[in-house]
């Protein structure tokens, strides 16, 4: 029964793995709800800032903020790549990094170089292996990220664009659609497109009042536009974290189900092996009795 003992050891090992994946699935489900609530809480803030920024831009047409100007003469593009710090979340990071690679190849074909800011350990490792210059990075943000940890790395990219060193800045993350579906997104963050500041008729009516500026309109618009871009990056991080927990919950559930299937197959093999051993012993006993 040496083979049977080995199979019993495999069954025990897979059962232990199943307990771990089940526990991770339950933890991810708990964190997923909190991450989704945080993601939904960010959206109204970003919408509010967008409406105020759009109204101020219309009220002061003589001043065009640097984030609204295109720098076609620059030959470098910036990437803010948002990924996770941990793995075991299916193909989520692979998909967004594949989308980043595709965009990098498109830019390289046009003679545009790239530099990046990495948010998350997985993206940082990928960019370093891909020989893309990483000008700033932040990792280990935890389950409740704070904006003050993001401002430093993001400011490096925003300042470079404001100085005219970058032709465009792209924001790369995994967008949350629902628990079962998340999609990689690579969108242009800067220069801000018209649709980013577009207002509906209802929003235009709600924000149609005039403002008093202190100290002056330009200073207010500068600060507000920077806060708006930072809010977009934070919203991308919140969506990425909600996607991470959802993807991890689904991946761990699949792993738990697969472990159950493997245990069933191993038990079937064990029973067959055990039955064969019993049949062999009976055959030997009968043969010995017949010989006597």
C-alpha positions as a LaTeX table, in Angstrom:
\begin{tabular}{lrrr}
\hline
Residue & $x$ (\AA) & $y$ (\AA) & $z$ (\AA) \\
\hline
Unk1 & 0.00 & 0.00 & 0.00 \\
Unk2 & 2.94 & 2.30 & $-0.59$ \\
Unk3 & 1.09 & 3.86 & $-3.51$ \\
Unk4 & $-2.04$ & 4.28 & $-1.37$ \\
Unk5 & $-0.06$ & 6.05 & 1.34 \\
Unk6 & 1.41 & 8.43 & $-1.24$ \\
Unk7 & $-2.06$ & 9.23 & $-2.61$ \\
Unk8 & $-3.37$ & 9.87 & 0.92 \\
Unk9 & $-0.53$ & 12.37 & 1.38 \\
Unk10 & $-1.49$ & 14.13 & $-1.86$ \\
Unk11 & $-5.12$ & 14.31 & $-0.78$ \\
Unk12 & $-4.13$ & 15.82 & 2.56 \\
Unk13 & $-1.91$ & 18.37 & 0.82 \\
Unk14 & $-4.65$ & 19.44 & $-1.62$ \\
Unk15 & $-7.16$ & 19.68 & 1.26 \\
Unk16 & $-4.81$ & 22.05 & 3.09 \\
Unk17 & $-4.45$ & 24.14 & $-0.08$ \\
Unk18 & $-8.23$ & 24.20 & $-0.44$ \\
Unk19 & $-8.61$ & 25.58 & 3.09 \\
Unk20 & $-6.15$ & 28.38 & 2.26 \\
Unk21 & $-7.84$ & 29.34 & $-1.03$ \\
Unk22 & $-11.27$ & 29.27 & 0.65 \\
Unk23 & $-10.04$ & 31.59 & 3.41 \\
Unk24 & $-8.48$ & 33.94 & 0.83 \\
Unk25 & $-11.74$ & 33.95 & $-1.13$ \\
Unk26 & $-13.70$ & 35.01 & 1.97 \\
Unk27 & $-11.15$ & 37.73 & 2.85 \\
Unk28 & $-11.23$ & 39.07 & $-0.72$ \\
Unk29 & $-15.05$ & 39.14 & $-0.65$ \\
Unk30 & $-14.98$ & 41.21 & 2.53 \\
Unk31 & $-12.36$ & 43.62 & 1.18 \\
Unk32 & $-14.17$ & 43.85 & $-2.15$ \\
Unk33 & $-17.25$ & 45.41 & $-0.60$ \\
Unk34 & $-15.17$ & 48.05 & 1.18 \\
Unk35 & $-13.15$ & 48.76 & $-1.97$ \\
Unk36 & $-16.33$ & 49.20 & $-4.02$ \\
Unk37 & $-17.76$ & 51.61 & $-1.44$ \\
Unk38 & $-14.52$ & 53.63 & $-1.53$ \\
Unk39 & $-14.59$ & 53.67 & $-5.33$ \\
Unk40 & $-18.18$ & 54.93 & $-5.42$ \\
Unk41 & $-17.39$ & 57.58 & $-2.80$ \\
Unk42 & $-14.60$ & 59.04 & $-4.98$ \\
Unk43 & $-16.77$ & 59.55 & $-8.08$ \\
Unk44 & $-18.95$ & 62.42 & $-6.74$ \\
Unk45 & $-15.84$ & 64.33 & $-5.62$ \\
Unk46 & $-14.23$ & 64.02 & $-9.06$ \\
Unk47 & $-17.48$ & 65.10 & $-10.74$ \\
Unk48 & $-17.78$ & 68.13 & $-8.46$ \\
Unk49 & $-14.21$ & 69.26 & $-9.18$ \\
Unk50 & $-14.71$ & 68.66 & $-12.91$ \\
Unk51 & $-17.82$ & 70.85 & $-13.02$ \\
Unk52 & $-16.17$ & 73.70 & $-11.11$ \\
Unk53 & $-13.03$ & 73.48 & $-13.28$ \\
Unk54 & $-15.12$ & 73.50 & $-16.45$ \\
Unk55 & $-17.08$ & 76.54 & $-15.25$ \\
Unk56 & $-13.94$ & 78.45 & $-14.31$ \\
Unk57 & $-12.33$ & 77.65 & $-17.66$ \\
Unk58 & $-15.37$ & 79.00 & $-19.52$ \\
Unk59 & $-15.56$ & 82.08 & $-17.30$ \\
Unk60 & $-11.91$ & 82.94 & $-18.08$ \\
Unk61 & $-11.37$ & 82.18 & $-21.77$ \\
Unk62 & $-8.33$ & 84.48 & $-21.90$ \\
Unk63 & $-6.33$ & 82.06 & $-19.70$ \\
Unk64 & $-5.56$ & 78.54 & $-20.92$ \\
Unk65 & $-4.19$ & 76.25 & $-18.27$ \\
Unk66 & $-1.00$ & 74.30 & $-19.17$ \\
Unk67 & $-2.88$ & 71.00 & $-18.70$ \\
Unk68 & $-5.14$ & 71.99 & $-21.60$ \\
Unk69 & $-2.31$ & 72.77 & $-24.01$ \\
Unk70 & $-0.82$ & 70.18 & $-26.36$ \\
Unk71 & 2.97 & 69.86 & $-26.63$ \\
Unk72 & 3.38 & 68.37 & $-30.09$ \\
Unk73 & 7.06 & 69.30 & $-30.24$ \\
Unk74 & 7.96 & 67.01 & $-27.30$ \\
Unk75 & 9.20 & 63.50 & $-28.16$ \\
Unk76 & 8.53 & 61.84 & $-24.81$ \\
Unk77 & 5.29 & 60.48 & $-23.37$ \\
Unk78 & 4.56 & 59.82 & $-19.73$ \\
Unk79 & 2.74 & 56.80 & $-18.30$ \\
Unk80 & 1.14 & 56.48 & $-14.88$ \\
Unk81 & 0.79 & 52.70 & $-14.49$ \\
Unk82 & $-1.50$ & 51.49 & $-11.70$ \\
Unk83 & $-1.19$ & 47.83 & $-10.71$ \\
Unk84 & $-1.43$ & 45.75 & $-7.55$ \\
Unk85 & 1.19 & 45.07 & $-4.90$ \\
Unk86 & 0.18 & 41.42 & $-4.55$ \\
Unk87 & $-0.57$ & 38.62 & $-6.99$ \\
Unk88 & $-3.15$ & 35.82 & $-6.97$ \\
Unk89 & $-5.72$ & 37.96 & $-8.78$ \\
Unk90 & $-5.97$ & 36.13 & $-12.08$ \\
Unk91 & $-4.84$ & 37.83 & $-15.26$ \\
Unk92 & $-5.71$ & 41.34 & $-14.09$ \\
Unk93 & $-2.17$ & 42.76 & $-14.01$ \\
Unk94 & $-1.17$ & 40.82 & $-17.12$ \\
Unk95 & $-4.01$ & 42.35 & $-19.12$ \\
Unk96 & $-3.30$ & 45.98 & $-18.18$ \\
Unk97 & 0.46 & 45.55 & $-18.69$ \\
Unk98 & $-0.21$ & 43.99 & $-22.10$ \\
Unk99 & $-2.26$ & 47.08 & $-23.00$ \\
Unk100 & 0.61 & 49.30 & $-21.81$ \\
Unk101 & 3.06 & 47.32 & $-23.96$ \\
Unk102 & 0.84 & 47.79 & $-27.01$ \\
Unk103 & 0.70 & 51.55 & $-26.49$ \\
Unk104 & 4.48 & 51.71 & $-25.93$ \\
Unk105 & 5.08 & 49.94 & $-29.23$ \\
Unk106 & 2.74 & 52.35 & $-31.04$ \\
Unk107 & 4.63 & 55.33 & $-29.63$ \\
Unk108 & 8.01 & 53.77 & $-30.36$ \\
Unk109 & 6.98 & 53.30 & $-34.00$ \\
Unk110 & 6.36 & 57.06 & $-34.15$ \\
Unk111 & 9.73 & 57.82 & $-32.56$ \\
Unk112 & 8.29 & 58.81 & $-29.18$ \\
Unk113 & 10.15 & 57.69 & $-26.07$ \\
Unk114 & 8.42 & 56.87 & $-22.79$ \\
Unk115 & 8.97 & 57.35 & $-19.07$ \\
Unk116 & 6.73 & 56.12 & $-16.31$ \\
Unk117 & 5.46 & 56.48 & $-12.79$ \\
Unk118 & 4.68 & 53.12 & $-11.22$ \\
Unk119 & 1.93 & 52.71 & $-8.63$ \\
Unk120 & 2.11 & 49.14 & $-7.34$ \\
Unk121 & 4.89 & 46.53 & $-7.13$ \\
Unk122 & 3.78 & 44.48 & $-10.14$ \\
Unk123 & 3.91 & 47.43 & $-12.51$ \\
Unk124 & 7.22 & 48.61 & $-11.07$ \\
Unk125 & 8.86 & 45.24 & $-11.71$ \\
Unk126 & 7.43 & 45.06 & $-15.23$ \\
Unk127 & 8.64 & 48.55 & $-16.18$ \\
Unk128 & 12.12 & 47.90 & $-14.80$ \\
Unk129 & 12.38 & 44.64 & $-16.75$ \\
Unk130 & 11.10 & 46.38 & $-19.87$ \\
Unk131 & 13.82 & 49.05 & $-19.70$ \\
Unk132 & 11.28 & 51.87 & $-19.38$ \\
Unk133 & 12.72 & 54.71 & $-17.25$ \\
Unk134 & 10.80 & 54.93 & $-13.95$ \\
Unk135 & 10.99 & 58.52 & $-12.72$ \\
Unk136 & 9.00 & 57.86 & $-9.53$ \\
Unk137 & 7.10 & 55.04 & $-7.88$ \\
Unk138 & 4.99 & 54.22 & $-4.84$ \\
Unk139 & 4.21 & 50.74 & $-3.48$ \\
Unk140 & 2.58 & 49.10 & $-0.48$ \\
Unk141 & $-0.33$ & 51.53 & $-0.31$ \\
Unk142 & $-2.41$ & 49.04 & 1.68 \\
Unk143 & $-6.16$ & 48.51 & 1.52 \\
Unk144 & $-7.00$ & 52.14 & 2.33 \\
Unk145 & $-4.77$ & 54.35 & 0.16 \\
Unk146 & $-4.35$ & 58.03 & 1.00 \\
Unk147 & $-3.99$ & 60.79 & $-1.55$ \\
Unk148 & $-0.97$ & 62.29 & 0.21 \\
Unk149 & 1.09 & 59.20 & $-0.68$ \\
Unk150 & 0.20 & 59.61 & $-4.35$ \\
Unk151 & 0.80 & 63.34 & $-4.69$ \\
Unk152 & 4.61 & 63.10 & $-4.72$ \\
Unk153 & 5.05 & 60.58 & $-7.57$ \\
Unk154 & 2.18 & 62.04 & $-9.61$ \\
Unk155 & 3.56 & 65.58 & $-9.17$ \\
Unk156 & 6.78 & 64.52 & $-10.91$ \\
Unk157 & 4.81 & 63.64 & $-14.04$ \\
Unk158 & 2.52 & 66.69 & $-13.89$ \\
Unk159 & 5.46 & 69.07 & $-13.47$ \\
Unk160 & 7.26 & 67.51 & $-16.43$ \\
Unk161 & 4.19 & 68.00 & $-18.60$ \\
Unk162 & 3.69 & 71.56 & $-17.40$ \\
Unk163 & 7.29 & 72.34 & $-18.34$ \\
Unk164 & 6.66 & 71.07 & $-21.88$ \\
Unk165 & 8.91 & 68.00 & $-21.58$ \\
Unk166 & 6.09 & 65.51 & $-22.30$ \\
Unk167 & 3.84 & 65.34 & $-25.34$ \\
Unk168 & 1.12 & 63.49 & $-23.40$ \\
Unk169 & 0.50 & 61.64 & $-20.14$ \\
Unk170 & $-1.40$ & 58.35 & $-20.16$ \\
Unk171 & $-3.19$ & 56.80 & $-17.20$ \\
Unk172 & $-3.19$ & 52.98 & $-17.18$ \\
Unk173 & $-5.30$ & 50.95 & $-14.76$ \\
Unk174 & $-7.97$ & 48.25 & $-14.54$ \\
Unk175 & $-11.50$ & 49.64 & $-14.67$ \\
Unk176 & $-14.17$ & 48.05 & $-12.49$ \\
Unk177 & $-17.34$ & 47.07 & $-14.39$ \\
Unk178 & $-18.83$ & 44.44 & $-12.08$ \\
Unk179 & $-17.68$ & 41.64 & $-9.81$ \\
Unk180 & $-17.13$ & 39.25 & $-12.70$ \\
Unk181 & $-15.72$ & 41.70 & $-15.25$ \\
Unk182 & $-12.85$ & 44.17 & $-15.18$ \\
Unk183 & $-11.19$ & 45.69 & $-18.22$ \\
Unk184 & $-7.74$ & 47.26 & $-18.77$ \\
Unk185 & $-7.84$ & 50.97 & $-19.58$ \\
Unk186 & $-5.12$ & 53.12 & $-21.14$ \\
Unk187 & $-6.50$ & 56.64 & $-21.48$ \\
Unk188 & $-4.99$ & 60.04 & $-22.13$ \\
Unk189 & $-4.78$ & 62.03 & $-18.91$ \\
Unk190 & $-2.98$ & 65.10 & $-20.28$ \\
Unk191 & $-3.67$ & 67.23 & $-22.17$ \\
Unk192 & $-7.19$ & 67.19 & $-20.78$ \\
Unk193 & $-9.58$ & 66.48 & $-23.62$ \\
Unk194 & $-12.87$ & 68.31 & $-24.13$ \\
Unk195 & $-14.91$ & 65.31 & $-23.01$ \\
Unk196 & $-13.09$ & 65.31 & $-19.65$ \\
Unk197 & $-14.45$ & 68.79 & $-18.92$ \\
Unk198 & $-17.73$ & 68.40 & $-20.80$ \\
Unk199 & $-20.90$ & 69.34 & $-18.90$ \\
Unk200 & $-24.47$ & 68.32 & $-19.43$ \\
Unk201 & $-27.18$ & 70.98 & $-19.67$ \\
Unk202 & $-28.26$ & 70.20 & $-16.13$ \\
Unk203 & $-24.71$ & 70.52 & $-14.79$ \\
Unk204 & $-24.15$ & 73.74 & $-16.73$ \\
Unk205 & $-27.28$ & 75.22 & $-15.14$ \\
Unk206 & $-26.32$ & 74.02 & $-11.65$ \\
Unk207 & $-22.83$ & 75.58 & $-11.84$ \\
Unk208 & $-23.75$ & 78.76 & $-13.72$ \\
Unk209 & $-23.02$ & 81.18 & $-10.88$ \\
Unk210 & $-20.15$ & 83.67 & $-10.92$ \\
Unk211 & $-17.14$ & 83.25 & $-8.64$ \\
Unk212 & $-15.09$ & 85.67 & $-6.59$ \\
Unk213 & $-11.41$ & 84.76 & $-6.89$ \\
Unk214 & $-8.90$ & 85.06 & $-4.08$ \\
Unk215 & $-6.09$ & 85.91 & $-4.68$ \\
Unk216 & $-6.80$ & 85.85 & $-8.45$ \\
Unk217 & $-8.47$ & 83.70 & $-11.11$ \\
Unk218 & $-5.27$ & 82.21 & $-12.48$ \\
Unk219 & $-4.06$ & 80.98 & $-9.09$ \\
Unk220 & $-7.45$ & 79.41 & $-8.34$ \\
Unk221 & $-7.66$ & 77.68 & $-11.72$ \\
Unk222 & $-4.08$ & 76.39 & $-11.44$ \\
Unk223 & $-4.73$ & 74.83 & $-8.06$ \\
Unk224 & $-8.12$ & 73.46 & $-9.05$ \\
Unk225 & $-6.91$ & 71.83 & $-12.28$ \\
Unk226 & $-4.08$ & 70.11 & $-10.43$ \\
Unk227 & $-6.53$ & 68.84 & $-7.80$ \\
Unk228 & $-8.79$ & 67.57 & $-10.57$ \\
Unk229 & $-5.98$ & 65.58 & $-12.23$ \\
Unk230 & $-4.93$ & 64.17 & $-8.85$ \\
Unk231 & $-8.55$ & 63.16 & $-8.23$ \\
Unk232 & $-8.59$ & 61.32 & $-11.58$ \\
Unk233 & $-5.47$ & 59.37 & $-10.57$ \\
Unk234 & $-6.92$ & 58.56 & $-7.15$ \\
Unk235 & $-10.17$ & 57.43 & $-8.75$ \\
Unk236 & $-8.17$ & 55.13 & $-11.06$ \\
Unk237 & $-6.41$ & 53.68 & $-8.00$ \\
Unk238 & $-9.75$ & 53.14 & $-6.23$ \\
Unk239 & $-11.17$ & 51.36 & $-9.29$ \\
Unk240 & $-8.02$ & 49.27 & $-9.59$ \\
Unk241 & $-8.30$ & 48.16 & $-5.96$ \\
Unk242 & $-11.97$ & 47.24 & $-6.37$ \\
Unk243 & $-11.01$ & 45.26 & $-9.48$ \\
Unk244 & $-8.15$ & 43.58 & $-7.58$ \\
Unk245 & $-10.36$ & 42.25 & $-4.79$ \\
Unk246 & $-13.05$ & 41.12 & $-7.24$ \\
Unk247 & $-10.51$ & 39.36 & $-9.44$ \\
Unk248 & $-8.85$ & 37.73 & $-6.40$ \\
Unk249 & $-12.20$ & 36.50 & $-5.07$ \\
Unk250 & $-13.08$ & 34.94 & $-8.44$ \\
Unk251 & $-9.59$ & 33.43 & $-8.82$ \\
Unk252 & $-9.62$ & 31.94 & $-5.32$ \\
Unk253 & $-13.12$ & 30.52 & $-5.85$ \\
Unk254 & $-11.94$ & 28.87 & $-9.05$ \\
Unk255 & $-8.88$ & 27.51 & $-7.20$ \\
Unk256 & $-11.11$ & 26.15 & $-4.41$ \\
Unk257 & $-13.41$ & 24.45 & $-6.93$ \\
Unk258 & $-10.44$ & 22.98 & $-8.78$ \\
Unk259 & $-8.99$ & 21.69 & $-5.51$ \\
Unk260 & $-12.30$ & 19.94 & $-4.81$ \\
Unk261 & $-12.18$ & 18.32 & $-8.26$ \\
Unk262 & $-8.59$ & 17.18 & $-7.73$ \\
Unk263 & $-9.48$ & 15.70 & $-4.34$ \\
Unk264 & $-12.37$ & 13.79 & $-5.92$ \\
Unk265 & $-10.10$ & 12.39 & $-8.63$ \\
Unk266 & $-7.41$ & 11.43 & $-6.09$ \\
Unk267 & $-9.97$ & 9.68 & $-3.89$ \\
Unk268 & $-11.19$ & 7.72 & $-6.90$ \\
Unk269 & $-7.62$ & 6.67 & $-7.72$ \\
Unk270 & $-7.01$ & 5.81 & $-4.06$ \\
Unk271 & $-10.13$ & 3.64 & $-3.89$ \\
Unk272 & $-9.14$ & 1.83 & $-7.09$ \\
Unk273 & $-5.63$ & 1.24 & $-5.76$ \\
Unk274 & $-6.99$ & 0.03 & $-2.42$ \\
Unk275 & $-9.49$ & $-2.29$ & $-4.13$ \\
Unk276 & $-6.74$ & $-3.70$ & $-6.36$ \\
Unk277 & $-4.57$ & $-4.37$ & $-3.29$ \\
Unk278 & $-7.45$ & $-6.14$ & $-1.49$ \\
Unk279 & $-8.22$ & $-8.24$ & $-4.58$ \\
Unk280 & $-4.55$ & $-9.20$ & $-4.87$ \\
Unk281 & $-4.41$ & $-10.26$ & $-1.21$ \\
Unk282 & $-7.59$ & $-12.37$ & $-1.58$ \\
Unk283 & $-6.18$ & $-13.97$ & $-4.70$ \\
Unk284 & $-2.96$ & $-14.89$ & $-2.85$ \\
Unk285 & $-4.96$ & $-16.35$ & 0.08 \\
Unk286 & $-7.14$ & $-18.43$ & $-2.24$ \\
Unk287 & $-4.14$ & $-19.59$ & $-4.22$ \\
Unk288 & $-2.33$ & $-20.59$ & $-1.01$ \\
Unk289 & $-5.37$ & $-22.50$ & 0.31 \\
Unk290 & $-5.73$ & $-24.33$ & $-3.02$ \\
Unk291 & $-2.06$ & $-25.31$ & $-2.92$ \\
Unk292 & $-2.43$ & $-26.77$ & 0.59 \\
\hline
\end{tabular}
